[in-house]
């Protein structure tokens, strides 16, 4: 199941980044999305919205931390903890 969640989140990230900022990049598990400037405030909101819709989970403002959204691995772990 982790691989399915990771694949889906990777697809959501790639699609959202391409639509919101024109970035067409390959996301790796440990790539720091925030430190590298890949995720900005707008794209984080769009990614969160897509994750909430896809996985039918609620994400509150307190959940939006570097620990939860820095890289693909941390996002997957966060989503799995909410399922």
N, C-alpha and C positions, 0 to 999 in steps of 0.2 A: 504493500500500500504506500509506503514512503516513496518509492520510485514513481508511482502514479501522481502523488501529490507534488513531488518535486518537478516532474515533467509539466504538469498543468500550471504550476506557479511560474516556471521558466517561460512557458508560452505566454502567460498573462503579462509578465514583465516585458518580454520582447515586443509583444503587440502594443502595450501601453506606451513604451518608450518610443517606438516608431511613430505612433499616432500623435503623441503629445509634443515630442521634440525632434522628430526626424532621425533619431539615433537608430541605427541598424547594427546592433552588436550581439555577439554571442555571450550569454551570461554563463559564468562558471560558478561552481558551488561556493568557493571561498573569496570571490571577487568582492571587494568592499564597494558597494553601490553608492554609499553616501560619501565616503572619503574621496572616491574617484570622481565625484560630481555627476555621477550617472543619474542618481535620484535627487531631484530638487523638491521643494515643498509642493509644487503642483503635481509632479509625477507621483509623489508618495500618496497624495490624496486619491489620485486616479487608480493607483495600484491597490490601495486599501478598498476602494469602492468595488473594484473587480474581484478581489479576494472574497469580500463579504458576499457578493452576489454568487460567485462560483461555488463557494463552500458553505453557504448559508450560515455564516457566523457573524457575530457582532464584534466590532473592534471599537473600543472607546479611546478617547484622547490619551489616557494614561498608558495605553498599550503601545503607543507609537514612540518607541524608544530605539536607540542604537542597537541595544541587545536583541531586539525583535526584528529589526528591518535593515541591518547592515549588509547582509549578504543572503544569497539563496538558501544556504543551510539554516541560518537563523530564522528566516521567514517560514521555511518548511516546518521547523521545530515549533514555532509559534502556532501555526495553523493546526498542526497535529494536536497540540495541547488544548485546542478549542473544539476539537471534533468529538 
